[in-house]
Amino acid sequence: MDTHAPELRRMTPHPRLTRRGFVMTSLASGFALAAGPVSAQTITTDTNGLEAGEVKVPTADGEMAAYRAMPEKGGPFATVLVVQEIFGVHEHIKDLCRRLAKAGYYAIAPELYARQGDPAQYTDIQKLVADIVSKVPDYEVLGDLDATVIYAKGTGKADTKRLGITGFCWGGRPVWLYAAHNPGLKAAVSWYGPIDRPRTDLQPKYPIDLAADLKCPVLGLYGALDKGISVESVNRMADACKAAGKTCEFKIYPDAGHAFNADYRPSYVEADAKDAWGLMLAWFKKYGVT
């Protein structure tokens, strides 16, 4: 039996995938312009004791830039996919990878907008959504995450049998989708990822549609004051998971809004962010990503 066949199949181009090439061939530096002024409370995690930096991930139609961080010595390490915010893989997402590496993980964040454009250059969020975000197909995101797992495994430094995923803002939704897609995933943590919004041809399903298909335990972290994700929708997701017999837990922070972990923005809520980070690490440990 060819034990590599499932991975090779994931690298086959999706029938709807156009070979238009990658617009972004490397990651942007600093913070995305649309994120606004950088806050004085921004956390910067050093690389002492780490191996961290940009890498190239082979995909079915070219190489995708990604940021990878891991402990400098030892391995292979339990692996965490980090799914970007709406602003792409900018400095905050890179820092989150370093924080995970400090906790002993091989953390990698692929630039999932690489074919559509460079989000770092946009100053207006609505234009960013119209020009780039709305044009990213779900099947492409899932395929790129699969390719990232294959790349990580191939380095010899990532133990992808101990695989987790976490994502923030825009990236919170792909966490749910990937938890319904990859049976090799051990655990998932979604930070304020949308639960139920209008479907499109490129984004045909939302987490509420996929509760019965979840293949691993999922932790959802949300803010009660989030204007874009209602508590009612989170509660419906919890009910759907329970009805489907899935292991899902939710923490709703009463005094937090959207992006409460984004320390470089005014939305940051330090106490809740620290608590949620601890819950994430405990979730990974509980379900075998350790």
C-alpha positions as CSV (number, residue, x, y, z in Angstrom):
1,M,0.0,0.0,0.0
2,D,1.2,3.5,-0.9
3,T,1.0,5.3,2.4
4,H,1.8,8.6,0.7
5,A,-1.2,8.4,-1.7
6,P,-3.5,10.6,0.4
7,E,-0.9,13.4,0.6
8,L,-0.2,13.2,-3.1
9,R,-3.9,13.4,-3.9
10,R,-4.1,16.6,-1.9
11,M,-1.4,18.2,-4.1
12,T,-3.4,17.5,-7.3
13,P,-4.8,20.8,-8.7
14,H,-8.4,21.4,-7.9
15,P,-10.4,21.3,-11.2
16,R,-11.4,25.0,-10.7
17,L,-7.9,26.1,-9.9
18,T,-6.5,28.6,-12.5
19,R,-2.8,28.6,-13.1
20,R,-2.5,32.4,-12.8
21,G,0.6,32.2,-10.6
22,F,1.3,33.9,-7.3
23,V,1.0,37.6,-7.0
24,M,2.9,37.5,-3.7
25,T,6.2,35.7,-3.8
26,S,7.4,36.8,-0.4
27,L,5.9,38.0,2.9
28,A,5.4,41.6,3.6
29,S,7.3,43.1,6.5
30,G,5.8,45.0,9.4
31,F,2.1,45.5,10.0
32,A,-0.7,45.8,7.4
33,L,-1.5,49.4,6.6
34,A,-5.3,48.7,6.9
35,A,-4.8,47.7,10.5
36,G,-4.3,51.3,11.4
37,P,-1.8,52.9,13.8
38,V,0.3,50.3,15.8
39,S,-0.5,50.4,19.5
40,A,2.1,51.1,22.1
41,Q,1.0,47.9,23.9
42,T,2.2,45.7,20.9
43,I,3.9,42.5,22.0
44,T,7.2,41.6,20.3
45,T,8.5,38.1,20.8
46,D,12.2,37.6,20.3
47,T,13.8,34.7,18.4
48,N,16.2,33.7,21.2
49,G,16.3,29.9,21.2
50,L,14.2,29.8,18.1
51,E,14.7,29.1,14.4
52,A,12.3,31.5,12.7
53,G,11.7,33.1,9.3
54,E,10.1,32.9,5.9
55,V,9.9,29.6,4.0
56,K,8.5,28.6,0.6
57,V,5.7,25.9,0.6
58,P,5.2,24.0,-2.7
59,T,1.6,23.8,-3.8
60,A,-0.2,22.4,-6.8
61,D,0.4,25.6,-8.8
62,G,3.6,27.2,-7.4
63,E,5.4,28.2,-4.3
64,M,3.6,29.9,-1.4
65,A,5.4,32.1,1.1
66,A,4.9,31.2,4.8
67,Y,6.3,32.1,8.2
68,R,7.7,29.3,10.3
69,A,9.0,29.3,13.9
70,M,10.2,26.4,16.0
71,P,12.6,25.7,18.9
72,E,16.2,25.9,17.8
73,K,17.1,22.5,19.2
74,G,15.4,19.2,19.3
75,G,12.4,17.9,17.4
76,P,10.4,16.8,15.7
77,F,7.9,19.1,17.3
78,A,4.1,19.0,17.6
79,T,2.8,21.1,14.8
80,V,0.3,24.0,14.7
81,L,-1.0,25.6,11.6
82,V,-1.7,29.3,12.1
83,V,-4.3,30.9,9.9
84,Q,-3.9,34.6,9.3
85,E,-6.2,37.5,10.1
86,I,-8.0,39.4,7.4
87,F,-4.7,41.4,7.0
88,G,-2.7,38.4,5.9
89,V,0.6,37.1,7.4
90,H,1.8,40.4,8.8
91,E,4.0,41.0,11.9
92,H,1.3,40.1,14.4
93,I,0.8,36.6,12.9
94,K,4.5,36.1,12.7
95,D,4.7,37.0,16.4
96,L,2.0,34.5,17.3
97,C,4.1,31.8,15.5
98,R,7.1,32.8,17.6
99,R,5.0,32.6,20.8
100,L,3.9,29.1,19.9
101,A,7.5,28.1,19.1
102,K,8.5,29.4,22.6
103,A,5.8,27.0,23.9
104,G,7.6,24.1,22.1
105,Y,5.7,24.0,18.8
106,Y,6.5,24.0,15.1
107,A,4.2,26.8,14.1
108,I,3.7,27.8,10.5
109,A,1.4,30.4,8.9
110,P,1.0,30.2,5.1
111,E,0.1,33.4,3.1
112,L,-3.4,32.3,1.9
113,Y,-4.0,35.4,-0.2
114,A,-0.8,34.8,-2.2
115,R,-2.6,34.4,-5.5
116,Q,-5.0,37.3,-5.1
117,G,-2.7,40.2,-4.0
118,D,-0.7,41.8,-1.2
119,P,-3.0,42.8,1.7
120,A,-0.3,44.7,3.4
121,Q,-0.5,47.5,0.8
122,Y,-4.2,48.3,1.4
123,T,-5.2,51.2,3.7
124,D,-9.0,50.6,3.5
125,I,-10.5,47.3,4.9
126,Q,-13.6,47.4,2.7
127,K,-11.4,47.7,-0.4
128,L,-9.2,44.9,0.9
129,V,-12.2,42.7,1.2
130,A,-13.5,43.6,-2.2
131,D,-10.2,43.2,-4.1
132,I,-8.7,40.2,-2.3
133,V,-10.5,38.6,0.6
134,S,-13.8,38.0,-1.3
135,K,-11.9,36.3,-4.1
136,V,-10.2,33.6,-2.0
137,P,-11.9,30.2,-2.6
138,D,-12.4,27.9,0.3
139,Y,-11.1,24.9,-1.8
140,E,-7.9,26.8,-2.4
141,V,-7.5,27.6,1.3
142,L,-8.0,24.0,2.3
143,G,-5.6,22.8,-0.4
144,D,-3.0,25.3,0.7
145,L,-3.3,24.2,4.3
146,D,-2.9,20.5,3.2
147,A,0.2,21.6,1.2
148,T,1.6,23.3,4.3
149,V,1.2,20.1,6.4
150,I,3.0,18.1,3.7
151,Y,5.8,20.7,3.6
152,A,6.2,20.7,7.4
153,K,6.3,17.0,7.6
154,G,9.0,16.9,4.9
155,T,11.3,19.2,6.9
156,G,11.8,16.4,9.5
157,K,11.3,19.0,12.2
158,A,7.4,18.8,12.4
159,D,5.5,15.8,13.8
160,T,2.3,16.1,11.8
161,K,0.8,13.2,13.7
162,R,0.5,15.7,16.5
163,L,-1.3,18.4,14.4
164,G,-3.3,21.3,15.5
165,I,-4.7,24.4,13.9
166,T,-5.6,27.9,15.2
167,G,-6.8,31.0,13.4
168,F,-7.8,34.6,14.1
169,C,-10.5,36.9,12.7
170,W,-10.8,35.9,9.0
171,G,-8.7,32.9,9.9
172,G,-11.1,31.7,12.6
173,R,-13.5,30.4,9.9
174,P,-11.0,28.3,8.0
175,V,-10.2,26.6,11.3
176,W,-13.7,25.2,11.5
177,L,-13.6,24.3,7.8
178,Y,-10.3,22.5,8.2
179,A,-11.5,20.6,11.2
180,A,-14.3,19.2,9.0
181,H,-11.7,18.5,6.2
182,N,-8.6,16.8,7.6
183,P,-9.1,13.6,9.6
184,G,-5.5,13.8,10.7
185,L,-6.1,16.9,12.8
186,K,-6.0,16.4,16.5
187,A,-7.4,19.7,17.8
188,A,-8.5,23.1,16.6
189,V,-8.9,26.5,18.2
190,S,-10.9,29.3,16.5
191,W,-10.5,32.9,17.7
192,Y,-13.6,35.0,16.8
193,G,-14.2,33.2,13.5
194,P,-17.5,33.9,11.8
195,I,-20.1,31.2,12.3
196,D,-22.9,32.1,9.9
197,R,-22.8,34.7,7.1
198,P,-24.2,34.9,3.5
199,R,-22.7,32.2,1.3
200,T,-21.0,32.8,-2.0
201,D,-19.8,30.6,-4.8
202,L,-16.3,30.7,-3.5
203,Q,-17.3,30.4,0.2
204,P,-20.3,28.0,0.0
205,K,-20.4,26.8,3.6
206,Y,-19.9,28.3,7.0
207,P,-19.2,26.5,10.3
208,I,-22.9,26.2,11.2
209,D,-23.2,24.0,8.1
210,L,-20.4,21.7,9.1
211,A,-21.0,20.7,12.7
212,A,-21.8,17.1,11.8
213,D,-18.6,16.8,9.7
214,L,-16.1,17.9,12.4
215,K,-13.2,15.4,12.7
216,C,-11.5,16.7,15.9
217,P,-12.3,18.7,19.1
218,V,-12.8,22.4,18.5
219,L,-12.5,25.3,20.9
220,G,-14.2,28.6,20.0
221,L,-13.0,31.8,21.6
222,Y,-15.4,34.8,21.2
223,G,-16.2,38.3,22.5
224,A,-19.7,39.1,23.6
225,L,-19.3,42.7,22.2
226,D,-18.2,41.5,18.7
227,K,-20.4,43.5,16.3
228,G,-19.8,41.1,13.5
229,I,-20.3,37.8,15.3
230,S,-23.4,37.5,17.5
231,V,-23.5,35.5,20.7
232,E,-26.7,34.0,19.3
233,S,-24.8,32.5,16.3
234,V,-22.1,31.1,18.7
235,N,-24.8,29.5,20.8
236,R,-26.4,28.0,17.7
237,M,-23.0,26.5,16.8
238,A,-22.7,25.1,20.3
239,D,-26.1,23.5,19.9
240,A,-25.3,22.1,16.5
241,C,-22.1,20.5,17.8
242,K,-23.9,19.0,20.7
243,A,-26.7,17.6,18.5
244,A,-24.1,16.1,16.2
245,G,-22.2,14.5,19.2
246,K,-19.1,16.5,18.6
247,T,-16.5,17.7,21.1
248,C,-16.7,21.5,21.1
249,E,-16.4,24.1,23.8
250,F,-16.9,27.8,23.7
251,K,-15.6,30.7,25.8
252,I,-17.4,34.0,25.4
253,Y,-15.7,36.9,27.1
254,P,-18.4,39.4,28.2
255,D,-16.3,42.5,28.0
256,A,-14.4,41.7,24.8
257,G,-15.2,42.5,21.2
258,H,-13.7,41.3,18.0
259,A,-9.9,40.9,17.8
260,F,-9.4,40.9,21.5
261,N,-6.1,39.1,21.1
262,A,-4.7,41.7,18.6
263,D,-2.3,43.5,20.9
264,Y,-1.2,45.9,18.2
265,R,-4.8,47.3,18.0
266,P,-7.1,49.2,20.4
267,S,-9.4,46.1,20.4
268,Y,-6.9,44.2,22.6
269,V,-8.1,43.1,26.0
270,E,-5.1,41.9,27.9
271,A,-6.7,39.8,30.6
272,D,-9.0,38.0,28.2
273,A,-6.2,37.5,25.6
274,K,-3.9,35.9,28.2
275,D,-6.7,33.7,29.5
276,A,-7.7,32.6,26.0
277,W,-4.1,31.8,25.1
278,G,-3.8,29.6,28.1
279,L,-7.0,27.8,27.2
280,M,-5.7,27.2,23.7
281,L,-2.5,25.7,24.9
282,A,-4.4,23.5,27.4
283,W,-6.8,22.4,24.6
284,F,-3.9,21.3,22.4
285,K,-2.3,19.4,25.3
286,K,-5.5,17.7,26.2
287,Y,-6.1,16.4,22.7
288,G,-2.6,15.3,21.8
289,V,-1.0,18.3,20.2
290,T,1.9,18.4,22.6
